[in-house]
Amino acid sequence: MNTKLTIGTRASKLALWQAERVKFLLETQGFSLQIKKITTKGDQILDRPLYEVGGKGLFLKEIEEELLAGKIDLAVHSLKDVPFELTEGLEIAAILEREDPCDAFVSRRGLAIKDLEKESVIGTSSLRRKIQLQKRYPHLKFKEIRGNVDTRLKKLEEGAFDGIVLAVAGLKRLGLSQKITQVLNIVPAVGQGAIGIEIRSRDGKLKKILLPLHHAPTAQCVSLEREYLKAVQGDCQTPLGCHVTFDEKDPHQFHMRYFLANPDGSDYHEGKVSDSWEKADRVLKNCLDP
């Protein structure tokens, strides 16, 4: 493939970091690449929660349209933003090795979340984070916050919030690890910390090119998480999380944490399970019908 490949991505600093990472990895194989910034509807609508305007797919639609039209060759996404049902004609061809999937609490005054005063205001745009944290810290208030990482940190510094919740992976990738006050022990989002590369399904040559970037252990864990997402028909209005890891001593075994609730926090269910990979389907069924 002698022509220059074009990567499509959102224009935020974090999205560009991810695209630049893929660009670098492919350039080390001798390919020539360029990055095209694409503004999505999700980037434009910042005054309302995602669940009111259509969900996480809002961060993909315009990018996928350019991919299907042949205006870009591949798209780089935070996998947690990718719905379980992919657009017809597209597929995730490679998943990079996962960064830390946990959630980070960033405090304006350097206090752990449990030490905040009653009625302290926490900023998050995620129902998953809000419902889990409300259950653990009922004395706190939660308020919607939108925008990229820099925007959210600025709002925190200006005093609009006593603390905010962000992904550890994003802060690490942007060189902002020092901002983390505390790593939270809540169930992460499906695919959190993983980067997915989307291409046209018919593009077999590009699929082979991307193969060296594919991290099979991450893909295996994320695939089971996405099966959980699919099984519960989860979307942005569904507070849910799922995180799967390999057993450190036995690669034939996995560990899974999961969380599911109604949008108002009712019917809250959280659990852990460990079993062999060959029993993953049965384990998933048991999680859905305990």
N, C-alpha and C positions, 0 to 999 in steps of 0.2 A: 504494500500500500504506500504509494509515493506521495499522494496528495496530503495536504495539511488537514488534520482532524480538528473539528471544532467542538469544544465542550460547552454545553449550555448550563447556566447556573443562575441562581438568585444573586442579587448584588450586595448582600450584607457581607460584612467582614468575615463572618464565620463561614458562610457559603463559599466565598472566594478562597478562603484558606483551604477548604476541602477540594475545590476545583484545582487549585494550584498544586495540591498534594498529588492528585491523580495526574495532572500534567507532568509534574516532575518524574513520577514513576514511569510514565510512558516514554518520556524523553530519554531516560536512561537506557531504554531499549532501542533508541535510535529514531523514534517517530517525531514528527513535527506537529505541534499543537498550538491552537489559539483558544482563548476563552471569550465567550459571548455572554454578557450580562442580560438577563431577562427579568423584567418586572412582572410579578404575578399579582393576582387580585388580593391574595392574602397579605402582600406587602403594602398594598394601597389602602386597605381598610384597617385602620388602627384604632377606631373609636368604639368598636364593639367586640365582644368576645367571639372567638372563632365559631363556637357552636351556634351562634345566632346568624352567621352568614355563610355557612356551608362546610365548615370543617377543614381538616388538614389538607385535603385534596386541593384546596385553594392555592397551595404553594407549588403545585405541580402542573396545573392545567395548561398555562401558556407555554411552559417549557416542553411539555409533551406534544403540544400542537406543532411546535417548531421541529421537534424530533420526527414526528410523523410526516411532516412536509419536506424533510430532507434539508432543512436550513441549519441544523446542527447534527453532529454524528453520535454524540453521547451526552447524557445528562448525569450530573452528580447531585445526589440528594442525601440529606440526613435521613436515614432509613426510618426513624420514628415518625417522619412526616408522610410516609408512603402508605396509602390505604391497602388493605389486604387484597382488594380486587384491582388488578392493574388494567390499564387501558388496553383494549384489543390491539394486537400488533406490536406491543412493547413487552419487554421483559427485563428483569434485573440480571445482568450478565456476570457481575462480580460484586463481591462484598469484601471490603478491606478489613484488616484486623481491627478488632474493636478497641476503643479507648474505654476508660473507666465509665461504666454506665450509670453511676449513682447521681443523686441530686445533691446540690450544694446549697447551704443556707449562707447568705451574705448579710451580715448585720451592720447597721449604720454605726452602732456603738461598740461593736466587737463582742457582744453578748451571745451566748448559746441560746438557741430558741426556747429552751425550757426555762431560762432565766429572765425572759422578757416579762415586763409588767402586764397586768391585766388590760385588755383592750388595745394592746399594741397591734399595729397594722402590718400585715404581711402581704406583699405583692406577688401574685402568681396568675398566669393566664390559663393554668391547667386544672381541670376538675379533678384529675387523678391526684395531683399534689394537694389541692385544697381539701378534698374529702379525707384523705389519709391523715393530714396534719390536724384537721379539725378534731378528729377522733382522739389523737394523741395530746393535743393542746387546746382544749375547749375554751380556755380563757383568752385566746387570741382572736383577732378579727382578720378577715381575708378580703382583699380588694383586687379587682382586675388590673393587670398591667400588660401592655402590649409594646411592641417595638423590638429593635435588635438589642444585643447585649449592652452596647455602649449607652443606648437610650435608657435602658432600665437601670443601669448603674448610676447614671446621672440623676434620674428621678429619686433614687435612694439617697444619694449625696445631698440633694436639695431638700430632703426632709419629708418627702411625700409618703415615705414608708419607713417603718422601723427595721424592716428586713425584707429581702426578696429571695425567691428560690429560682435557681438556674441549674442547668446541667453541668456537672463537673467536667465532662468532655469538652464542652464549648469553651469554658474558662481556661482549661489547660491548653487547648489549641490556639487560643488567642494570647497566650502568655500572661494570663491573669490569675494564676493559681493562688497568688498571695491574697486575693480578694476573698477566698473561701474562709469563712468563719468556722464552719462545721459541715461534715459530710453526713447527710441524713439517712437514717435507716428506714426508708420507705421503699415500696416496690417500684422499680423503675418502669418507664414506658417501654412498650414493645419496640425492640430495635434501638433503644437509646445507646448512643456512643458509637454506633456503626454507620459506615458510609456505603451507600449503594450506587452502582453505576448502571444506568438504564440505557438500553439500546433498542433498535428495531429488531424484532424477532427474526426477520429474514436475513439479518446481517451476520452470517456465519463467519466471515473473515475477521470482522471486528471482535466477535466473541472469542476467537482463538487468541487474538492479540491481548485481550484483557485477562486471559486465563492466569498468567503469572501474578496478577494483582489479587486474585481471589484467595481469601483465607478460609479454607474449608471448615475448621473448627468453629469460627465465628458464624459462618453461614448455617451450620447445622444447629447451633443454639438459637439463632435468630429465626430460623425456619419454624422451629417448634413454638417459639413465642408468637409468630405470625399465624400459626395454626390455631392457637388459643384465641387470638384476636378475631380470626375468621369464624371460629366456632360460636363465639358469643355475639357475632355480627356487630362488633364494636366500632364506634365512630367517635367523633369529637364530643358527642353528647353523652358518651358512656365513660364514667370514671373507672378505668381499669389499668392494670399493670401486669407485666409478666417478665420474669428474668430467668434465663436458663444458663447453667454453667456445667462444664465437664467436672467430674470428680477428679481431684488432683492426683489421687493414687491409682484410680481405676478408670481408664478412658472408656470403658464399656458402660459406665454409670453416669447419670446426670442428676443435677439438683435443680429444682424449679420452685420459684416463689411466684405467687399470683395474688391478685386483688381485683375485686369486682364489687360495684355498688350501684345504686340508683343515683341519678343526678342530685337528689336532695340528701344523699348520704344514707338513706334507708337500705335495708337488705344488704348490709355490709358483710362481705366475706373475704377473708384473707387466709392464705395457707401456704404450707411448704410440703414438698414431696421429693423423694429420691427413689430412683429405680434404674433399671437397665434401659438402654436406648431401644432395644428391640421391643420393649413394652410401652414405648412412648404414646402410642395411639390409645391404649387402654388407660394409661395414667391421665391423659388429657380428658377422656370421657368421664373418669371419676372426679376430676376437678370441676367439671361442669355439672355433675349430678352427684354431689357428695352424699 
